[in-house]
Amino acid sequence: MQRQRTTMWHGAWTAVTVAGLGGALVVAVGLRAEDPPAAVDGEAVKNLEAAYPQAPEGMERKVILLPHKERGEEDGFQVEIVVGRTIVTDGINRYMLGGELREVDIPGWGFTYWRAEGPLDNAAQTQMAGPQKPAPQFVAGPRRLVRYNSRLPLVVMVPAGCEVRWRIWRADADFKTAAGG
């Protein structure tokens, strides 16, 4: 199974390819529509199949394969991982989920994966009611900013029914100098 779609993510159009790989959901994304399609690093796929565990009972394994970048290029990027759920909200209150993302070592490999833990219950900040109608909305929970490494997959274990969303952060090319004071 493989399908491609173009979607908007915080002002930047991205091309998203979704494919099944050994029971895992694999998502490869390009940075912007004007960028040429980025190839996924074959090393990441090989590492996924060899080292990363399947999801335990009651959990789902979500996999992110990043577009290939050369070693020197990767230092200018980071990946934000957000765990959440799409729930029906009242359209006015601000919702968020609890919990945390914990890094877990894979014994004997030197690799890690991420595991969502704690209560992923939804909490709302109460606002005055208005004319909004209930609507489905992605409600974010724990998030992490992690190092960009296209040779390793980003594997996230989440409770069944949760989603993993992610985006790439790009650093400015030039460093700024802080003023003394």
N, C-alpha and C positions, 0 to 999 in steps of 0.2 A: 504494500500500500504506500503510495507516495502522492502528495498533492502540493501545489504551490499556490500561494495567495499573496497579495500585497496589502499591507495594513499600515495605519498611522500609529506611531508611538511617540508621544510627546513632541509633535511637530516635525518628525523626520519619517519619511516613507521608508519602509523596510520590506524586502522580499523575504518571505518566510517559506521554507520547505519543511513539511512534516512527513516523516516516514517511520514505519515500524521496523525495529531492529531487535530481535531476540526478546520480544515482550516489553521492550522499553519504548518510551516516546522519545524520539530524537528530533530536535529542532535546530536547524541551521539558519542563521540570519545574516544578511548583508547589512552594512552600516547605513547606507543611504541609497535612494533609487538611482542616483547618478553614478554610484560606484559599480564597477563590473562585478558580476557574481563571484563571490569568494568560495574557493574550494575548501572543504573540510579536510583537515589534516588526517591522513590515513593512520598515523601513529595513535591518534586519539581513539579511533574506532578499534584498533588492535588492543589498546590498553583497556577499553571498556569491556571487551569480550573476555579478556584474561583475568583482570584483577578485581573488578567491582562486583559486590554481592547483589543478589536479587533482593527485592523488598521483603521484609518480614511480614507475618500475618497482620492484617489490618492497616498496612502501609502501602504506598505506591512509590515506585522508583521513577523519578523524572530525570531526564538526561539533557544536558545542553552541550552541543558540539560547536565550538567557536570557529569563525572563519580563520583560515591559516594566516599567520603573520610570522615574519622572520624574528629571530631572538631579539635583535636590537629594537625592533618596532614595538614589541609587546610592553616595554616599560612605559609607554605613553598611554596605556589603556588599563581600565579596570572594569569589572563586571559587577553590577548590582543584581542580587538575587532577592526576590520578594515572594514570600509564601502567603497565600490568601485563599479566599473562597468567593464565589459569586453568590450573593444572597439577595433576597428582596428587601429593599430598604424603603423607608417612608419618603425618601427624596429630599429630606430637609436636615435630618440629624447627621452628624459625622460619626461614622462607624470605624472601628479598628479591632483587630484580633490580638490576643495575648500570645504568649509562647516565646520561644527563642530558637535560633539556628545554632546548632553545636557542631563543631568540626570533629569527625571521627576518623582515626587512623585505620588503615587496612594493614593488618599484620603481615610482615614479610615483603611488602611492596614499596613502602615509602610514599604511598599515595594517601589521600584523604577524600572523604565525601562529607556531605552536610546532612544533618538530621534535624527535622523540626520537632521540638519537644515542648512539653508544658501544655497548659490549657489554651487551645485555639478557639476559645469562646469569643463571641462578638460582644463588644461593649459599645454603647452609643453615648455621645455627649448631647444632652437635651437642649434643644432650641425651641423657639416658639413655633407652633404649628402654622402651616401655610397651605396654599392651594395645591401643592405638589401631590402627585399620585404615586403610589408604591411602584417601584421599578427595580429590576435586577441591576446589581452594581457589584463590581469587584471590590472587596474589602480587604485591605492589606493587613498582614500580620508581621511576623518577624522578617527582618531584612538584613542583608550583609553586603558589604562592598569587598570583593575579593580580587586577587591578582589575576591578570589575564595570562593564560597559558593555553595556546591552541593545540598543544600536543597531548593534553589530558582532558578528558571530559569533565564537566561539572555535574556531579551526581548528587541529587537531593532526594532524601527519603521523607515523605510527607504522609500524614494520616489520609486514609482513603477519602476522596471527595475534595481534597485541597488542590489548588492550582499552584504552579510555579511560573512567575513572570520574571523577566530579566531585561536588562538594557546595558548597553556598553557606554562607559564614560570615557571621553577622550580628553587628554591633557593639552593645554596650550603648548605650542612648540617652544616658546621662550619662557625662561624663569624671570620673575620680577625680583628686584632687590628691596628688602625692607629698609625703611629709614631708621636711623638711630634716634634715640630719644631720651 
